[in-house]
Amino acid sequence: MSVPKIETIEAWKALLTTSRLLIEKVEDSLAASSLPSLAWYDTLLEIEKAGKEGIRPYKLKERLLLPQYGTSRLLGRILTAGLIEKHDCDEDGRGFVVRITSRGRQLRRKMWRVYANALCTGLEGPLTVGELKLLVDLMQKTRPA
């Protein structure tokens, strides 16, 4: 059995703590602006990136940055809000694709302004551009092949 070095444990704790705190900052900023959660933003962004063809829910789940324990329920709430549309899938008669509506695009852009500001204050405030690049490089070295 491998035993991690104390530095490994400290790095892990710092990574998780910082990630959680930054996500909470974004979530708090969205809530303070009476906007939906980060999960809605992430979902709308991925659906928008899929373009006019739309995206199947199972493919959407693979692309989401946040853990999605209830993708179907989330899509249902976003659909009910009129931010996406559900269409039959040509390749699979049982399946469907979702596409973003113009209202969904508008909300996503509004959310991005708040999200971007939280990222700027949370990351660009305390870190230099060089440190941000170093952070990206270090995190990419830890990704599984």
Residue frames relative to the residue before (quaternion, step in Angstrom):
aa qw qx qy qz dx dy dz
M 1.0000 0.0000 0.0000 0.0000 0.00 0.00 0.00
S 0.3652 -0.7200 0.5496 0.2151 3.56 -0.95 0.92
V 0.1718 -0.7533 0.6261 0.1055 3.51 -1.13 0.71
P 0.3700 -0.7548 0.4892 0.2324 3.59 -0.56 1.09
K 0.5402 -0.5929 0.4918 0.3388 3.52 -1.20 0.63
I 0.6334 -0.5304 0.3993 0.3975 3.57 -1.21 0.47
E 0.6225 0.5440 -0.3371 0.4504 3.60 1.06 -0.72
T 0.6214 0.5346 -0.3322 0.4666 3.58 1.10 -0.71
I 0.6636 0.4948 -0.2968 0.4761 3.56 0.94 -0.90
E 0.6589 0.5043 -0.3070 0.4660 3.59 0.96 -0.85
A 0.6386 0.5170 -0.3232 0.4695 3.60 1.01 -0.80
W 0.6425 0.5288 -0.3103 0.4596 3.57 0.99 -0.89
K 0.6692 0.4935 -0.2950 0.4708 3.57 0.89 -0.95
A 0.6544 0.5103 -0.3135 0.4616 3.60 0.95 -0.86
L 0.6454 0.5270 -0.3116 0.4568 3.57 0.97 -0.87
L 0.7025 0.4610 -0.2720 0.4690 3.58 0.82 -0.98
T 0.6588 0.5117 -0.3138 0.4535 3.58 0.91 -0.88
T 0.6781 0.4870 -0.2939 0.4655 3.57 0.86 -0.96
S 0.6334 0.5287 -0.3281 0.4600 3.57 0.96 -0.83
R 0.6715 0.4966 -0.2955 0.4639 3.57 0.86 -0.97
L 0.6804 0.4947 -0.2968 0.4519 3.60 0.88 -0.90
L 0.6585 0.4950 -0.3162 0.4705 3.60 0.99 -0.77
I 0.6375 0.5074 -0.3276 0.4784 3.59 0.99 -0.77
E 0.6378 0.5173 -0.3246 0.4693 3.60 0.99 -0.81
K 0.6271 0.5341 -0.3343 0.4580 3.59 1.03 -0.77
V 0.6504 0.4975 -0.3092 0.4836 3.57 0.96 -0.87
E 0.6626 0.5085 -0.3050 0.4577 3.59 0.86 -0.97
D 0.6591 0.5041 -0.3073 0.4659 3.60 0.93 -0.87
S 0.6469 0.5174 -0.3139 0.4639 3.59 1.00 -0.82
L 0.6462 0.5020 -0.3185 0.4785 3.59 0.98 -0.81
A 0.6653 0.5031 -0.3037 0.4604 3.58 0.89 -0.93
A 0.6496 0.5230 -0.3157 0.4525 3.61 0.98 -0.83
S 0.7001 0.4162 -0.2520 0.5227 3.57 1.22 -0.50
S 0.4561 -0.7090 0.4168 0.3400 3.59 1.33 0.27
L 0.4478 0.6628 -0.4628 0.3822 3.54 1.01 0.90
P 0.6122 -0.5609 0.4025 0.3854 3.59 -1.21 0.44
S 0.6974 -0.4977 0.3456 0.3828 3.53 -1.37 0.17
L 0.6983 -0.4625 0.3695 0.4025 3.50 -1.41 0.25
A 0.5872 0.5691 -0.3719 0.4394 3.61 1.08 -0.60
W 0.6334 0.5078 -0.3310 0.4810 3.59 1.05 -0.72
Y 0.6402 0.5237 -0.3324 0.4533 3.58 0.92 -0.86
D 0.6744 0.5078 -0.2908 0.4504 3.55 0.79 -1.06
T 0.6606 0.5074 -0.2955 0.4678 3.58 0.96 -0.88
L 0.6730 0.4888 -0.2984 0.4681 3.59 0.86 -0.93
L 0.6349 0.5335 -0.3315 0.4498 3.59 0.97 -0.81
E 0.6948 0.4711 -0.2877 0.4610 3.59 0.81 -0.94
I 0.6345 0.5018 -0.3344 0.4835 3.60 1.04 -0.69
E 0.6424 0.5149 -0.3226 0.4670 3.60 0.98 -0.80
K 0.6583 0.5136 -0.3074 0.4564 3.60 0.96 -0.85
A 0.5990 0.5811 -0.3572 0.4194 3.59 1.14 -0.54
G 0.4102 -0.7490 0.4411 0.2759 3.58 1.20 -0.36
K 0.8097 -0.3153 0.2196 0.4436 3.51 -1.35 -0.30
E 0.6034 0.5747 -0.3570 0.4221 3.59 1.15 -0.59
G 0.3716 -0.7188 0.4991 0.3102 3.54 1.12 -0.64
I 0.3273 -0.7334 0.5643 0.1915 3.55 -1.31 -0.13
R 0.4566 -0.6551 0.5299 0.2855 3.53 -1.12 0.73
P 0.5997 -0.6021 0.3846 0.3604 3.62 -0.98 0.73
Y 0.6543 0.5118 -0.3384 0.4421 3.62 0.93 -0.75
K 0.6457 0.4904 -0.3190 0.4907 3.60 1.11 -0.65
L 0.6040 0.5606 -0.3443 0.4499 3.55 1.08 -0.73
K 0.6417 0.5422 -0.3209 0.4373 3.56 0.90 -0.93
E 0.6463 0.5306 -0.3097 0.4526 3.60 1.05 -0.79
R 0.7234 0.4647 -0.2383 0.4516 3.59 1.09 -0.70
L 0.5517 0.6459 -0.3993 0.3450 3.57 1.14 -0.47
L 0.4456 -0.7080 0.4931 0.2390 3.54 -1.00 0.91
L 0.7229 0.3926 -0.2285 0.5206 3.54 1.12 -0.62
P 0.5587 -0.5846 0.4380 0.3927 3.60 -1.07 0.52
Q 0.1376 -0.8007 0.5807 0.0521 3.55 -0.86 0.95
Y 0.1275 -0.8190 0.5579 0.0414 3.54 -0.29 1.26
G 0.7908 0.1883 -0.1009 0.5735 3.56 1.18 -0.42
T 0.0366 -0.8437 0.5356 0.0075 3.57 0.71 1.07
S 0.6522 0.5225 -0.3263 0.4418 3.59 0.90 -0.85
R 0.6716 0.4833 -0.2997 0.4750 3.59 0.91 -0.89
L 0.6313 0.5314 -0.3273 0.4604 3.57 1.00 -0.82
L 0.6620 0.4901 -0.3033 0.4792 3.58 0.88 -0.93
G 0.6240 0.5474 -0.3359 0.4450 3.59 1.02 -0.75
R 0.6765 0.4816 -0.2944 0.4731 3.59 0.94 -0.87
I 0.6595 0.4920 -0.3097 0.4765 3.59 1.00 -0.80
L 0.6166 0.5344 -0.3278 0.4762 3.58 1.11 -0.71
T 0.6559 0.5154 -0.2986 0.4637 3.59 0.91 -0.95
A 0.6685 0.4935 -0.2905 0.4745 3.59 1.10 -0.69
G 0.4890 -0.6945 0.4117 0.3302 3.60 1.27 -0.07
L 0.4837 0.6943 -0.4133 0.3365 3.58 1.21 0.40
I 0.7566 0.1573 -0.1190 0.6234 3.55 1.33 -0.31
E 0.2724 -0.7217 0.6084 0.1863 3.51 -1.37 0.29
K 0.3029 -0.7308 0.5891 0.1646 3.53 -1.18 0.69
H 0.0159 -0.8003 0.5982 -0.0375 3.57 -0.86 1.05
D 0.5638 -0.5814 0.4579 0.3665 3.56 -1.15 0.64
C 0.4094 -0.6980 0.5395 0.2326 3.53 -1.15 0.73
D 0.4525 -0.7109 0.4743 0.2545 3.57 -0.77 1.06
E 0.7064 0.4801 -0.2674 0.4460 3.59 0.99 -0.85
D 0.7927 0.1694 -0.0559 0.5830 3.57 1.14 -0.59
G 0.3718 -0.7777 0.4682 0.1941 3.55 -0.34 1.24
R 0.6712 0.4844 -0.2993 0.4746 3.59 1.17 -0.45
G 0.7023 0.4907 -0.2612 0.4447 3.57 1.16 -0.56
F 0.2041 -0.7558 0.6035 0.1512 3.50 -1.36 -0.04
V 0.2887 -0.7027 0.6159 0.2088 3.50 -1.37 0.24
V 0.2559 -0.7338 0.6017 0.1843 3.54 -1.25 0.43
R 0.1075 -0.7678 0.6306 0.0339 3.52 -1.17 0.79
I 0.4766 -0.6674 0.4945 0.2880 3.53 -1.10 0.72
T 0.3507 -0.7098 0.5703 0.2188 3.58 -1.13 0.68
S 0.6584 -0.4792 0.3717 0.4458 3.58 -1.24 0.18
R 0.6171 0.5354 -0.3393 0.4663 3.58 1.07 -0.67
G 0.6347 0.5270 -0.3130 0.4705 3.57 1.08 -0.75
R 0.6380 0.5200 -0.3176 0.4707 3.57 1.04 -0.82
Q 0.6504 0.5207 -0.3121 0.4566 3.56 0.95 -0.87
L 0.6704 0.4849 -0.3041 0.4722 3.58 0.89 -0.89
R 0.6413 0.5278 -0.3348 0.4451 3.60 0.92 -0.83
R 0.6520 0.5026 -0.3132 0.4735 3.61 0.98 -0.80
K 0.6339 0.5187 -0.3218 0.4749 3.58 1.02 -0.77
M 0.6537 0.5036 -0.3026 0.4769 3.57 0.99 -0.87
W 0.6262 0.5587 -0.3442 0.4210 3.59 0.98 -0.82
R 0.6141 0.5512 -0.3618 0.4338 3.62 0.93 -0.75
V 0.6787 0.4673 -0.2813 0.4918 3.59 0.96 -0.86
Y 0.6439 0.5281 -0.3028 0.4634 3.58 0.95 -0.94
A 0.6681 0.5113 -0.2943 0.4535 3.59 0.85 -1.02
N 0.6440 0.5184 -0.3235 0.4603 3.58 0.95 -0.83
A 0.6504 0.5078 -0.3139 0.4698 3.60 0.98 -0.82
L 0.6417 0.5091 -0.3252 0.4726 3.61 1.03 -0.73
C 0.6453 0.5248 -0.3223 0.4519 3.57 0.96 -0.86
T 0.7145 0.4315 -0.2704 0.4798 3.59 0.82 -0.91
G 0.7043 0.4861 -0.2702 0.4412 3.59 1.02 -0.75
L 0.7933 0.2693 -0.1358 0.5289 3.59 1.07 -0.68
E 0.7270 0.4280 -0.2542 0.4728 3.58 0.76 -1.01
G 0.5803 0.5866 -0.3774 0.4203 3.57 1.16 -0.52
P 0.8021 0.3108 -0.1758 0.4786 3.61 0.61 -1.06
L 0.7610 0.3635 -0.1952 0.5005 3.64 1.13 -0.50
T 0.4368 -0.6603 0.5404 0.2849 3.56 -1.15 0.64
V 0.6675 -0.4694 0.3760 0.4391 3.57 -1.28 0.21
G 0.6422 0.5252 -0.3214 0.4566 3.60 0.98 -0.79
E 0.6607 0.4945 -0.3043 0.4757 3.57 0.99 -0.80
L 0.6209 0.5302 -0.3404 0.4664 3.58 1.05 -0.72
K 0.6526 0.5004 -0.3091 0.4777 3.60 0.97 -0.85
L 0.6394 0.5178 -0.3216 0.4686 3.58 0.99 -0.81
L 0.6302 0.5365 -0.3260 0.4569 3.58 0.99 -0.83
V 0.6430 0.5060 -0.3149 0.4810 3.58 0.94 -0.87
D 0.6607 0.5111 -0.3128 0.4521 3.59 0.85 -0.95
L 0.6710 0.4998 -0.3001 0.4581 3.58 0.90 -0.91
M 0.6764 0.4856 -0.3025 0.4639 3.59 0.90 -0.85
Q 0.6395 0.5228 -0.3356 0.4529 3.60 1.02 -0.70
K 0.6146 0.5519 -0.3502 0.4416 3.59 1.11 -0.59
T 0.7025 0.4706 -0.2741 0.4582 3.61 1.12 -0.53
R 0.5085 0.6605 -0.4266 0.3509 3.60 1.23 -0.20
P 0.5157 -0.6300 0.4751 0.3337 3.56 -1.02 0.75
A 0.5770 -0.6124 0.4203 0.3397 3.58 -1.10 0.72
